[in-house]
Amino acid sequence: MEIVPLGPGFAAELRGVTLADVASDDAAYTAARAAFEEHSVLVLRGQDVTDELQLAFSRRFGPPEVTKVGSQGTGSHFVILSTIGPDGQVVPADHRQAMRAKANQLWHTDSSFKSVPALTSILSARVIPTNGGETEYVSTRLAFERLDADMREKLNNLFAWHDYAHSRSQIAADLASPEERAALPPQCWRMVWTNPVNGRGAVYLASHAYAVEGMEALDGRRLITELMEAATAPGTSYLHPWRKGDVVMWDNRATMHRGRPWPAHEARLMVRTTISATDADGVATMRMPSSQAAE
């Protein structure tokens, strides 16, 4: 397996390995997992992707999420990111599917709004537009390391609230349905996620973050905005131009990402599997201590 760096200090392409290799061979998985912990974003090009193979590959990294209510793929292990309607035509710009695609163009990390956050997301390209539709990534690990020592120490002791409805309201007030709001109450997570493998910390942020525990609302929002801007500063991102058969996986503990626009009349179909983080991935240290939560 060859590892080819792609981004500014993170992201790499894996060559000489397939989804099937990682799914079935312990040595291939061990090498891919080590690359994942080191580079945060991994690209595998030219894959012969099927739902079954993507899920088998995904399961090597941990337990797959069940897709939430209100999404395409609800109840399965697949999130269907599509602008193709039941009639096979591209949906109009004001359709809920198109609006959800627009919401994914906000900087975010997957599942920070869930009671069990995500370790990794695995996204495969099935139908891609002729231009645009890239996915852009930043390393929140490198962003944390760029902060001064005082700010790093401060963040290590802070917790932020994340809410799915908050991010969706930035696109349309009712984009999150009542069923989604009921199923996905706000969650509070430590603002620094330390990787248990290499000990490196990362700012844990997303467009879902709306408040900082123990801070006045305005001050908390200001801190979140400042950190988001620092993490996504010009020159810090890796922009992935999709080809059919590409598979990209990323570490939700140490990155943020966003989709980029594409021509509204062109179809785009991507399939995502998402792996839940476990205590082995550092979840236990992310939760607010019960004594602090009760204050």
LODOTOR-693196 format. One record per residue: chain; x, y, z of N, C-alpha, C in turn; residue number from 1; residue in one letter. Coordinates in steps of 0.05 Angstrom, whole numbers, always signed. Layout:
REM LODOTOR-693196
{A {X Y Z} {X Y Z} {X Y Z} NUM a} ...
REM end
This chain:
REM LODOTOR-693196
{A {+17 -24 +0} {+0 +0 +0} {+17 +25 +0} 1 m} {A {+12 +43 -18} {+26 +68 -20} {+9 +91 -9} 2 e} {A {+21 +108 +8} {+7 +131 +19} {+18 +156 +7} 3 i} {A {+0 +171 -7} {+8 +195 -22} {-5 +219 -9} 4 v} {A {+10 +238 +3} {-1 +261 +16} {-16 +279 -4} 5 p} {A {-39 +291 +5} {-55 +307 -12} {-59 +335 -3} 6 l} {A {-64 +339 +23} {-71 +365 +34} {-49 +378 +49} 7 g} {A {-54 +402 +59} {-34 +418 +74} {-30 +407 +103} 8 p} {A {-15 +385 +105} {-9 +373 +131} {-28 +351 +139} 9 g} {A {-48 +345 +122} {-67 +323 +128} {-78 +313 +101} 10 f} {A {-93 +291 +101} {-105 +279 +78} {-85 +265 +61} 11 a} {A {-92 +240 +53} {-74 +224 +36} {-90 +205 +19} 12 a} {A {-79 +198 -3} {-91 +177 -21} {-78 +151 -15} 13 e} {A {-93 +130 -13} {-83 +103 -10} {-83 +89 -37} 14 l} {A {-60 +80 -46} {-58 +67 -71} {-50 +38 -67} 15 r} {A {-58 +21 -85} {-51 -7 -83} {-68 -23 -63} 16 g} {A {-91 -12 -56} {-108 -26 -37} {-137 -20 -45} 17 v} {A {-155 -39 -41} {-183 -36 -48} {-201 -39 -23} 18 t} {A {-226 -31 -26} {-245 -35 -4} {-246 -65 +4} 19 l} {A {-246 -82 -16} {-247 -111 -10} {-222 -120 +5} 20 a} {A {-199 -109 -1} {-175 -116 +14} {-178 -109 +44} 21 d} {A {-187 -85 +49} {-190 -76 +77} {-211 -92 +91} 22 v} {A {-233 -98 +77} {-255 -113 +89} {-248 -141 +96} 23 a} {A {-229 -154 +82} {-224 -182 +85} {-196 -189 +96} 24 s} {A {-178 -170 +96} {-150 -176 +103} {-141 -160 +127} 25 d} {A {-132 -173 +149} {-125 -159 +173} {-102 -140 +169} 26 d} {A {-82 -149 +154} {-59 -132 +150} {-66 -106 +134} 27 a} {A {-84 -109 +114} {-92 -85 +99} {-108 -67 +117} 28 a} {A {-125 -78 +134} {-141 -61 +153} {-122 -47 +172} 29 y} {A {-103 -61 +184} {-84 -49 +203} {-69 -25 +191} 30 t} {A {-60 -29 +166} {-46 -7 +152} {-64 +16 +146} 31 a} {A {-89 +10 +137} {-108 +32 +131} {-116 +47 +157} 32 a} {A {-119 +32 +179} {-127 +45 +204} {-105 +63 +214} 33 r} {A {-80 +55 +212} {-57 +71 +220} {-56 +97 +203} 34 a} {A {-61 +94 +177} {-61 +118 +159} {-84 +136 +166} 35 a} {A {-107 +125 +173} {-130 +141 +182} {-124 +158 +207} 36 f} {A {-112 +145 +227} {-105 +159 +251} {-84 +182 +246} 37 e} {A {-67 +177 +227} {-46 +197 +221} {-55 +219 +203} 38 e} {A {-70 +213 +182} {-77 +233 +161} {-105 +244 +162} 39 h} {A {-123 +231 +177} {-150 +241 +182} {-169 +238 +158} 40 s} {A {-160 +243 +134} {-176 +240 +110} {-162 +221 +91} 41 v} {A {-176 +200 +82} {-164 +180 +64} {-180 +178 +39} 42 l} {A {-167 +177 +16} {-179 +175 -10} {-172 +149 -23} 43 v} {A {-192 +134 -32} {-187 +110 -48} {-202 +114 -75} 44 l} {A {-186 +115 -97} {-198 +121 -123} {-203 +95 -138} 45 r} {A {-221 +97 -158} {-226 +75 -176} {-237 +50 -164} 46 g} {A {-254 +52 -144} {-264 +29 -130} {-290 +19 -144} 47 q} {A {-293 -7 -144} {-317 -20 -155} {-337 -22 -132} 48 d} {A {-351 +0 -127} {-367 +3 -102} {-395 -9 -106} 49 v} {A {-402 -25 -86} {-430 -33 -83} {-438 -27 -54} 50 t} {A {-464 -27 -48} {-472 -22 -21} {-461 -43 -2} 51 d} {A {-461 -68 -10} {-452 -90 +7} {-422 -87 +13} 52 e} {A {-406 -80 -7} {-377 -77 -3} {-371 -52 +14} 53 l} {A {-385 -31 +9} {-380 -7 +25} {-387 -13 +55} 54 q} {A {-408 -27 +60} {-415 -33 +88} {-395 -52 +100} 55 l} {A {-385 -72 +85} {-365 -91 +96} {-340 -76 +103} 56 a} {A {-331 -58 +85} {-308 -41 +91} {-312 -24 +116} 57 f} {A {-336 -12 +117} {-342 +6 +140} {-342 -8 +166} 58 s} {A {-353 -32 +167} {-354 -47 +192} {-327 -54 +204} 59 r} {A {-306 -53 +188} {-279 -58 +199} {-271 -37 +219} 60 r} {A {-283 -13 +216} {-275 +9 +233} {-293 +13 +258} 61 f} {A {-315 -3 +259} {-332 -1 +283} {-361 -5 +276} 62 g} {A {-379 +0 +295} {-407 -5 +291} {-420 +17 +273} 63 p} {A {-434 +9 +252} {-447 +29 +234} {-472 +41 +247} 64 p} {A {-475 +67 +242} {-499 +80 +251} {-523 +70 +235} 65 e} {A {-546 +72 +248} {-572 +69 +234} {-581 +97 +226} 66 v} {A {-588 +101 +201} {-595 +127 +191} {-619 +139 +205} 67 t} {A {-617 +164 +212} {-637 +177 +229} {-664 +181 +214} 68 k} {A {-684 +187 +229} {-710 +194 +217} {-707 +218 +200} 69 v} {A {-723 +219 +179} {-724 +243 +162} {-703 +244 +140} 70 g} {A {-686 +224 +139} {-665 +223 +118} {-672 +202 +97} 71 s} {A {-661 +206 +73} {-663 +184 +54} {-645 +161 +64} 72 q} {A {-657 +138 +66} {-642 +115 +77} {-650 +109 +106} 73 g} {A {-670 +124 +117} {-678 +120 +145} {-681 +90 +152} 74 t} {A {-669 +83 +174} {-672 +55 +184} {-652 +36 +173} 75 g} {A {-636 +44 +153} {-615 +28 +142} {-588 +37 +153} 76 s} {A {-566 +26 +142} {-540 +36 +149} {-529 +56 +128} 77 h} {A {-546 +65 +110} {-537 +82 +89} {-552 +109 +90} 78 f} {A {-536 +130 +86} {-547 +157 +82} {-546 +163 +52} 79 v} {A {-568 +168 +39} {-569 +172 +11} {-570 +203 +6} 80 i} {A {-549 +213 -5} {-546 +241 -11} {-551 +246 -40} 81 l} {A {-576 +253 -47} {-585 +253 -75} {-603 +277 -80} 82 s} {A {-600 +287 -105} {-619 +308 -114} {-637 +296 -136} 83 t} {A {-639 +270 -137} {-655 +256 -157} {-681 +248 -145} 84 i} {A {-703 +257 -156} {-730 +251 -145} {-740 +223 -153} 85 g} {A {-763 +215 -143} {-774 +188 -149} {-779 +184 -179} 86 p} {A {-783 +206 -193} {-788 +204 -222} {-762 +202 -238} 87 d} {A {-739 +202 -225} {-713 +201 -239} {-703 +227 -248} 88 g} {A {-717 +249 -242} {-709 +275 -251} {-697 +291 -227} 89 q} {A {-680 +310 -233} {-668 +327 -212} {-690 +344 -199} 90 v} {A {-691 +344 -173} {-712 +359 -159} {-706 +389 -161} 91 v} {A {-727 +406 -159} {-723 +435 -161} {-708 +446 -137} 92 p} {A {-698 +471 -139} {-680 +482 -119} {-694 +486 -92} 93 a} {A {-721 +489 -92} {-735 +493 -67} {-746 +467 -55} 94 d} {A {-739 +444 -67} {-747 +418 -56} {-731 +412 -31} 95 h} {A {-743 +397 -13} {-729 +391 +13} {-703 +377 +8} 96 r} {A {-702 +359 -12} {-676 +345 -17} {-655 +365 -26} 97 q} {A {-662 +384 -42} {-642 +404 -51} {-634 +422 -28} 98 a} {A {-653 +429 -11} {-647 +446 +13} {-628 +431 +32} 99 m} {A {-632 +405 +35} {-614 +390 +53} {-586 +389 +41} 100 r} {A {-584 +387 +14} {-558 +387 +2} {-545 +414 +7} 101 a} {A {-560 +436 +7} {-549 +462 +12} {-540 +464 +41} 102 k} {A {-554 +452 +60} {-546 +452 +88} {-519 +438 +91} 103 a} {A {-514 +418 +75} {-488 +403 +77} {-465 +420 +66} 104 n} {A {-471 +444 +56} {-450 +462 +47} {-440 +480 +70} 105 q} {A {-451 +476 +93} {-441 +489 +118} {-418 +472 +129} 106 l} {A {-398 +485 +140} {-376 +469 +153} {-388 +453 +176} 107 w} {A {-382 +427 +177} {-393 +411 +198} {-377 +385 +202} 108 h} {A {-383 +372 +223} {-373 +344 +228} {-397 +327 +233} 109 t} {A {-398 +303 +222} {-422 +287 +223} {-428 +277 +251} 110 d} {A {-454 +278 +257} {-465 +265 +281} {-457 +278 +308} 111 s} {A {-446 +302 +308} {-440 +315 +334} {-466 +321 +349} 112 s} {A {-489 +320 +334} {-515 +326 +346} {-528 +301 +357} 113 f} {A {-514 +278 +356} {-526 +253 +366} {-515 +245 +393} 114 k} {A {-529 +228 +407} {-520 +220 +434} {-496 +202 +433} 115 s} {A {-490 +190 +409} {-465 +176 +404} {-453 +189 +379} 116 v} {A {-431 +203 +382} {-419 +217 +359} {-405 +197 +340} 117 p} {A {-396 +207 +318} {-384 +190 +297} {-354 +190 +298} 118 a} {A {-343 +166 +294} {-314 +163 +289} {-307 +171 +261} 119 l} {A {-319 +158 +242} {-312 +163 +214} {-337 +161 +196} 120 t} {A {-336 +176 +174} {-356 +174 +152} {-342 +164 +128} 121 s} {A {-355 +147 +113} {-345 +136 +88} {-364 +143 +66} 122 i} {A {-355 +159 +46} {-373 +169 +25} {-363 +159 -2} 123 l} {A {-382 +148 -17} {-375 +138 -44} {-390 +154 -65} 124 s} {A {-377 +158 -88} {-389 +173 -110} {-402 +154 -129} 125 a} {A {-428 +157 -133} {-443 +140 -151} {-451 +155 -177} 126 r} {A {-462 +179 -174} {-468 +197 -197} {-458 +224 -190} 127 v} {A {-441 +236 -207} {-429 +262 -201} {-434 +281 -224} 128 i} {A {-437 +307 -217} {-441 +327 -238} {-415 +331 -255} 129 p} {A {-419 +345 -277} {-396 +349 -295} {-375 +368 -283} 130 t} {A {-385 +386 -266} {-366 +403 -251} {-378 +411 -225} 131 n} {A {-361 +420 -206} {-371 +427 -179} {-377 +402 -163} 132 g} {A {-390 +407 -140} {-397 +384 -123} {-375 +372 -107} 133 g} {A {-352 +386 -106} {-329 +375 -91} {-336 +375 -61} 134 e} {A {-320 +360 -45} {-322 +362 -16} {-296 +373 -6} 135 t} {A {-298 +393 +12} {-275 +407 +23} {-271 +400 +52} 136 e} {A {-246 +395 +60} {-240 +386 +87} {-220 +405 +100} 137 y} {A {-222 +409 +126} {-201 +422 +142} {-194 +404 +166} 138 v} {A {-170 +407 +175} {-161 +392 +199} {-165 +409 +224} 139 s} {A {-183 +400 +241} {-187 +414 +266} {-165 +406 +286} 140 t} {A {-150 +385 +280} {-126 +378 +296} {-104 +399 +291} 141 r} {A {-99 +405 +266} {-79 +425 +260} {-88 +453 +269} 142 l} {A {-115 +458 +267} {-125 +483 +277} {-120 +486 +307} 143 a} {A {-124 +465 +322} {-119 +466 +350} {-89 +472 +356} 144 f} {A {-72 +459 +341} {-43 +462 +345} {-34 +490 +337} 145 e} {A {-49 +504 +320} {-42 +532 +312} {-50 +552 +334} 146 r} {A {-68 +545 +352} {-76 +563 +373} {-54 +567 +393} 147 l} {A {-55 +590 +407} {-34 +595 +428} {-40 +578 +452} 148 d} {A {-20 +574 +469} {-21 +556 +491} {-44 +562 +510} 149 a} {A {-49 +588 +515} {-70 +596 +533} {-98 +588 +523} 150 d} {A {-102 +591 +497} {-128 +584 +485} {-131 +554 +485} 151 m} {A {-110 +539 +480} {-112 +509 +481} {-119 +500 +509} 152 r} {A {-107 +512 +529} {-113 +505 +556} {-142 +511 +563} 153 e} {A {-152 +535 +554} {-179 +543 +559} {-199 +523 +547} 154 k} {A {-194 +516 +521} {-213 +499 +507} {-214 +471 +519} 155 l} {A {-192 +462 +531} {-191 +435 +543} {-211 +433 +566} 156 n} {A {-220 +455 +576} {-238 +455 +599} {-267 +464 +592} 157 n} {A {-272 +467 +566} {-298 +477 +557} {-314 +456 +543} 158 l} {A {-341 +459 +543} {-359 +441 +530} {-378 +458 +512} 159 f} {A {-385 +448 +489} {-403 +462 +471} {-428 +445 +466} 160 a} {A {-450 +459 +461} {-476 +446 +455} {-479 +445 +425} 161 w} {A {-488 +422 +415} {-492 +417 +387} {-522 +409 +382} 162 h} {A {-533 +420 +361} {-562 +415 +355} {-566 +414 +325} 163 d} {A {-578 +392 +316} {-584 +389 +287} {-602 +411 +277} 164 y} {A {-623 +418 +293} {-642 +438 +284} {-628 +466 +281} 165 a} {A {-608 +471 +297} {-594 +496 +295} {-580 +499 +268} 166 h} {A {-566 +479 +259} {-552 +481 +234} {-572 +483 +211} 167 s} {A {-594 +467 +212} {-613 +468 +190} {-628 +494 +189} 168 r} {A {-632 +508 +212} {-646 +533 +212} {-630 +555 +198} 169 s} {A {-604 +551 +194} {-588 +570 +179} {-595 +570 +149} 170 q} {A {-609 +549 +140} {-618 +547 +112} {-648 +554 +110} 171 i} {A {-664 +542 +128} {-693 +547 +128} {-703 +541 +156} 172 a} {A {-721 +557 +166} {-730 +554 +194} {-742 +527 +199} 173 a} {A {-756 +515 +180} {-770 +490 +184} {-756 +466 +170} 174 d} {A {-730 +469 +163} {-717 +448 +149} {-714 +423 +166} 175 l} {A {-710 +426 +192} {-711 +403 +211} {-740 +399 +218} 176 a} {A {-750 +375 +212} {-778 +369 +217} {-783 +365 +247} 177 s} {A {-808 +367 +256} {-815 +362 +284} {-805 +334 +293} 178 p} {A {-807 +314 +276} {-797 +287 +283} {-767 +287 +288} 179 e} {A {-752 +301 +271} {-723 +303 +275} {-716 +318 +300} 180 e} {A {-730 +339 +305} {-725 +355 +330} {-729 +337 +355} 181 r} {A {-751 +322 +354} {-757 +305 +377} {-737 +282 +380} 182 a} {A {-727 +271 +358} {-709 +249 +359} {-680 +257 +365} 183 a} {A {-674 +283 +360} {-646 +292 +362} {-644 +317 +381} 184 l} {A {-648 +313 +407} {-645 +336 +425} {-615 +345 +426} 185 p} {A {-610 +369 +435} {-583 +380 +436} {-564 +362 +453} 186 p} {A {-539 +361 +445} {-519 +345 +458} {-495 +363 +466} 187 q} {A {-482 +357 +488} {-460 +373 +498} {-434 +357 +498} 188 c} {A {-414 +367 +484} {-389 +353 +481} {-365 +371 +488} 189 w} {A {-344 +359 +499} {-320 +373 +504} {-310 +386 +478} 190 r} {A {-298 +410 +479} {-290 +425 +455} {-263 +416 +444} 191 m} {A {-249 +398 +458} {-225 +386 +448} {-227 +356 +450} 192 v} {A {-223 +342 +427} {-224 +313 +427} {-195 +303 +423} 193 w} {A {-185 +289 +443} {-158 +279 +443} {-157 +251 +432} 194 t} {A {-141 +247 +411} {-139 +221 +398} {-125 +201 +417} 195 n} {A {-138 +179 +425} {-125 +161 +444} {-101 +145 +433} 196 p} {A {-98 +145 +406} {-76 +131 +394} {-51 +147 +394} 197 v} {A {-53 +173 +387} {-29 +189 +384} {-28 +213 +404} 198 n} {A {-49 +217 +420} {-49 +237 +440} {-52 +266 +430} 199 g} {A {-58 +269 +404} {-61 +296 +392} {-90 +305 +395} 200 r} {A {-93 +330 +403} {-119 +342 +407} {-130 +355 +382} 201 g} {A {-156 +357 +380} {-169 +371 +358} {-193 +386 +368} 202 a} {A {-198 +410 +357} {-222 +425 +365} {-246 +410 +354} 203 v} {A {-266 +406 +370} {-290 +391 +362} {-312 +411 +357} 204 y} {A {-316 +418 +331} {-334 +439 +324} {-351 +431 +300} 205 l} {A {-371 +447 +294} {-389 +442 +271} {-409 +464 +269} 206 a} {A {-422 +466 +246} {-444 +485 +244} {-467 +478 +263} 207 s} {A {-467 +454 +274} {-487 +446 +294} {-482 +459 +321} 208 h} {A {-457 +469 +326} {-451 +480 +352} {-463 +508 +355} 209 a} {A {-477 +513 +378} {-491 +538 +381} {-486 +552 +407} 210 y} {A {-474 +539 +427} {-470 +551 +453} {-447 +537 +467} 211 a} {A {-435 +552 +486} {-414 +541 +503} {-423 +540 +532} 212 v} {A {-422 +516 +543} {-432 +512 +571} {-417 +531 +590} 213 e} {A {-433 +546 +606} {-422 +563 +626} {-415 +591 +616} 214 g} {A {-419 +597 +591} {-413 +623 +580} {-439 +637 +572} 215 m} {A {-439 +664 +574} {-461 +679 +564} {-466 +673 +534} 216 e} {A {-491 +673 +525} {-497 +665 +498} {-481 +679 +477} 217 a} {A {-479 +705 +479} {-464 +721 +459} {-435 +714 +459} 218 l} {A {-423 +711 +483} {-395 +704 +485} {-389 +676 +474} 219 d} {A {-407 +658 +480} {-404 +631 +469} {-405 +630 +439} 220 g} {A {-425 +644 +428} {-427 +645 +398} {-403 +658 +386} 221 r} {A {-393 +679 +399} {-369 +693 +389} {-345 +674 +389} 222 r} {A {-341 +658 +410} {-319 +640 +411} {-321 +618 +390} 223 l} {A {-345 +607 +386} {-349 +587 +366} {-343 +599 +338} 224 i} {A {-352 +623 +333} {-347 +635 +307} {-317 +640 +302} 225 t} {A {-303 +649 +323} {-275 +654 +320} {-260 +628 +315} 226 e} {A {-267 +607 +328} {-254 +581 +324} {-260 +569 +297} 227 l} {A {-285 +572 +288} {-292 +563 +261} {-277 +577 +240} 228 m} {A {-274 +604 +243} {-260 +619 +223} {-230 +612 +223} 229 e} {A {-219 +608 +247} {-190 +600 +248} {-186 +573 +235} 230 a} {A {-204 +554 +240} {-201 +527 +230} {-204 +526 +199} 231 a} {A {-219 +545 +188} {-225 +544 +159} {-211 +567 +144} 232 t} {A {-190 +577 +156} {-175 +600 +143} {-165 +592 +116} 233 a} {A {-162 +611 +97} {-152 +605 +70} {-125 +590 +71} 234 p} {A {-123 +571 +54} {-98 +556 +52} {-96 +532 +70} 235 g} {A {-117 +527 +86} {-116 +505 +105} {-132 +480 +97} 236 t} {A {-145 +481 +74} {-164 +460 +66} {-153 +442 +44} 237 s} {A {-165 +418 +43} {-161 +400 +21} {-188 +398 +6} 238 y} {A {-188 +404 -20} {-213 +403 -36} {-212 +378 -53} 239 l} {A {-231 +360 -49} {-231 +335 -64} {-249 +336 -88} 240 h} {A {-238 +335 -112} {-254 +334 -137} {-262 +305 -142} 241 p} {A {-288 +300 -142} {-298 +272 -143} {-296 +261 -171} 242 w} {A {-290 +235 -173} {-293 +219 -196} {-311 +195 -189} 243 r} {A {-326 +185 -208} {-342 +161 -202} {-324 +139 -193} 244 k} {A {-332 +126 -172} {-316 +104 -160} {-297 +113 -138} 245 g} {A {-296 +139 -133} {-281 +148 -110} {-294 +141 -84} 246 d} {A {-278 +134 -64} {-288 +131 -36} {-270 +147 -18} 247 v} {A {-282 +165 -2} {-266 +181 +17} {-277 +176 +45} 248 v} {A {-259 +172 +63} {-266 +169 +91} {-252 +190 +107} 249 m} {A {-265 +200 +128} {-252 +221 +145} {-258 +217 +174} 250 w} {A {-241 +228 +190} {-242 +226 +219} {-259 +249 +230} 251 d} {A {-283 +243 +239} {-301 +264 +249} {-291 +276 +275} 252 n} {A {-272 +263 +288} {-261 +274 +313} {-241 +296 +307} 253 r} {A {-230 +297 +282} {-207 +314 +277} {-209 +330 +251} 254 a} {A {-233 +331 +239} {-238 +347 +215} {-265 +360 +215} 255 t} {A {-268 +380 +198} {-294 +389 +189} {-294 +387 +158} 256 m} {A {-318 +386 +147} {-321 +385 +118} {-346 +400 +109} 257 h} {A {-347 +405 +83} {-371 +417 +71} {-372 +409 +42} 258 r} {A {-396 +406 +32} {-400 +402 +3} {-398 +429 -11} 259 g} {A {-390 +428 -37} {-389 +452 -53} {-411 +451 -74} 260 r} {A {-421 +475 -82} {-443 +476 -101} {-437 +463 -128} 261 p} {A {-458 +455 -142} {-455 +445 -170} {-479 +455 -185} 262 w} {A {-479 +453 -212} {-502 +463 -228} {-528 +451 -219} 263 p} {A {-548 +468 -214} {-573 +459 -202} {-588 +439 -219} 264 a} {A {-583 +438 -245} {-598 +420 -262} {-584 +393 -265} 265 h} {A {-561 +390 -253} {-546 +365 -255} {-550 +347 -230} 266 e} {A {-552 +321 -235} {-556 +302 -214} {-530 +296 -198} 267 a} {A {-533 +290 -173} {-511 +281 -156} {-522 +260 -137} 268 r} {A {-509 +237 -136} {-517 +216 -118} {-492 +205 -104} 269 l} {A {-491 +208 -78} {-470 +198 -61} {-482 +180 -40} 270 m} {A {-467 +161 -31} {-477 +142 -10} {-457 +143 +13} 271 v} {A {-467 +148 +37} {-450 +150 +61} {-457 +129 +81} 272 r} {A {-436 +117 +92} {-439 +100 +116} {-424 +115 +138} 273 t} {A {-434 +113 +163} {-422 +128 +185} {-418 +109 +208} 274 t} {A {-394 +110 +219} {-386 +91 +241} {-386 +106 +267} 275 i} {A {-401 +95 +286} {-403 +107 +313} {-376 +105 +328} 276 s} {A {-370 +126 +342} {-346 +125 +359} {-353 +109 +384} 277 a} {A {-332 +97 +395} {-335 +81 +420} {-316 +93 +441} 278 t} {A {-317 +82 +465} {-299 +91 +486} {-270 +88 +477} 279 d} {A {-264 +67 +462} {-237 +63 +452} {-228 +86 +434} 280 a} {A {-248 +100 +422} {-241 +123 +405} {-242 +149 +420} 281 d} {A {-246 +148 +446} {-244 +171 +462} {-271 +184 +470} 282 g} {A {-293 +171 +465} {-319 +183 +472} {-323 +188 +501} 283 v} {A {-313 +170 +518} {-318 +173 +547} {-306 +199 +557} 284 a} {A {-284 +208 +547} {-271 +233 +556} {-286 +257 +545} 285 t} {A {-303 +254 +526} {-317 +276 +513} {-342 +285 +529} 286 m} {A {-352 +267 +544} {-377 +273 +558} {-373 +291 +582} 287 r} {A {-392 +308 +587} {-390 +326 +610} {-392 +310 +636} 288 m} {A {-374 +313 +655} {-376 +299 +681} {-403 +305 +694} 289 p} {A {-415 +284 +706} {-442 +288 +718} {-442 +309 +739} 290 s} {A {-420 +313 +754} {-420 +333 +775} {-420 +361 +762} 291 s} {A {-407 +365 +740} {-407 +390 +726} {-434 +396 +713} 292 q} {A {-446 +375 +702} {-472 +378 +689} {-494 +386 +708} 293 a} {A {-491 +379 +733} {-511 +384 +753} {-509 +412 +764} 294 a} {A {-487 +426 +759} {-484 +453 +771} {-502 +473 +758} 295 e} 
REM end
